[in-house]
Amino acid sequence: MQAEQLASLRDRELQLLKEKEEILAELKRWDEEISWKKYAAEELEKTLEALRQGSDAGQLPRCAAELRQGTASTQPKEIVVEDTDELQQRLSAALADLSKPLENPWNEESFKRQFHADDDQLADFLKGLTAEQRLVWELQNVPEVSPRLDQRLIADLKKAGKKAEVDVLSAAAGAPNDAERQYRALLWLHHKDLNVSHVEPGAGSQSLLTIACRHGHCDVAAALLERKADINHRSSSQLTALSAACERGSTSCARLLLQAAADCNEASKGCSMLAVAARCTAPDQGLALTKLLLAFRADTNQADPFGQTPLMVAAAARNPRCCEALLEAGACVTDEDNEGKSAAKRAKEQGLDGLAAKLCADEKWKLDKIASIRQLLAAVGSAAMGSETKVYVGNLSHSTTKESLESSRLTSCANCLGDCSWIRR
């Protein structure tokens, strides 16, 4: 069996070598074609210049086909691409290296390869940034090509006018995966001694950690937290790292922050994290975030300035699965917002009749349960009206007086109670 596997691997290796040779041969052909076209353009430009000046152009080529047929032998040797060309060798090596994992990805050579010196306008701009500002730029400008590509080679190929080779190299590397999208930012962070709690004025006073979470860069966020970045910083718009992660729908970033003691009940612009999760445009991400926050004991009934609870927000956002998760966690269905609307009414407005019916049924059950508790408490407390009497409903104890029988605490009691069939003093 092992011999068969080895034979299969050898066959695969031979196939890959053959494909590599074919690609290199194609690149060489493209180079030769591009070089010839440049030569043809130069010769035809001489013909045009002679005609403009009224000179005799009889011996000069009149079209590219004529030039190819009659004067190919006069093509200068210096424009012919040779196999020993330095760029060709570097290109061949780069294509071969794409099939291998990065070696020593965090060393100085890797850093120089990614952040090569360049003379273009962007490089001048980047040189003027502080180490912290450059990290912000890297977080906000994710590379579109794999970091396995040698950036210095890419720059040299562009300078030499070898766009076809750049396209082939980029296509061979493919689009960067999530880890590769964060590689440059992590590499910069690895090699620079910077203030990890830096606040960037040009980004609305967001911290590096908030910016990383806002773009879903979990590995960068982990590195910043390891260096003791401020987890509770609020931007000028009250955005925190956790609220940024929840707004993006990044469960990985949110879990990382919660494990680092971020407050699951913090509010951003008055909105609870459960409400932010309920508004997530991707239902699966919203549900995953909701379950994660509930696992860290987030308050299911935390209302925003408009009186809306996470359950109402989920219903208004047409997110029935989040509603179910919140109901299972004990969210109150009888609460109403500042407009007097419950979660059931919000669901009805969105055309979610099935969800509205379920919420209405749960609401009726809770109201009936509250009425039942009040009756039982009234019966027990009637003998000692005006004095405080401790009563036990299920496994819950309540000190009750006449006034407390109307207390909203009965709502929470009903939320927790299963079958309220007995009561004792």
Secondary structure as UniProt FT lines:
FT   HELIX           2..52
FT   TURN            53..54
FT   TURN            58..59
FT   HELIX           64..70
FT   HELIX           72..74
FT   HELIX           77..79
FT   TURN            83..84
FT   HELIX           86..97
FT   TURN            98..99
FT   TURN            105..106
FT   HELIX           108..114
FT   HELIX           121..127
FT   HELIX           131..140
FT   TURN            147..148
FT   HELIX           151..159
FT   TURN            160..161
FT   HELIX           163..173
FT   HELIX           178..191
FT   TURN            196..197
FT   STRAND          199..200
FT   HELIX           201..203
FT   TURN            204..205
FT   STRAND          206..207
FT   HELIX           208..214
FT   TURN            215..216
FT   HELIX           218..226
FT   TURN            227..228
FT   TURN            236..237
FT   HELIX           241..248
FT   HELIX           251..259
FT   TURN            260..261
FT   TURN            264..265
FT   STRAND          267..268
FT   TURN            269..270
FT   STRAND          271..272
FT   HELIX           273..278
FT   HELIX           283..295
FT   TURN            296..297
FT   TURN            300..301
FT   TURN            305..306
FT   HELIX           310..316
FT   TURN            317..318
FT   HELIX           320..328
FT   TURN            329..330
FT   TURN            338..339
FT   HELIX           343..349
FT   TURN            350..351
FT   HELIX           353..381
FT   HELIX           382..384
FT   TURN            385..386
FT   STRAND          389..393
FT   TURN            394..395
FT   STRAND          396..400
FT   HELIX           403..406
FT   HELIX           409..416
FT   STRAND          423..424
//
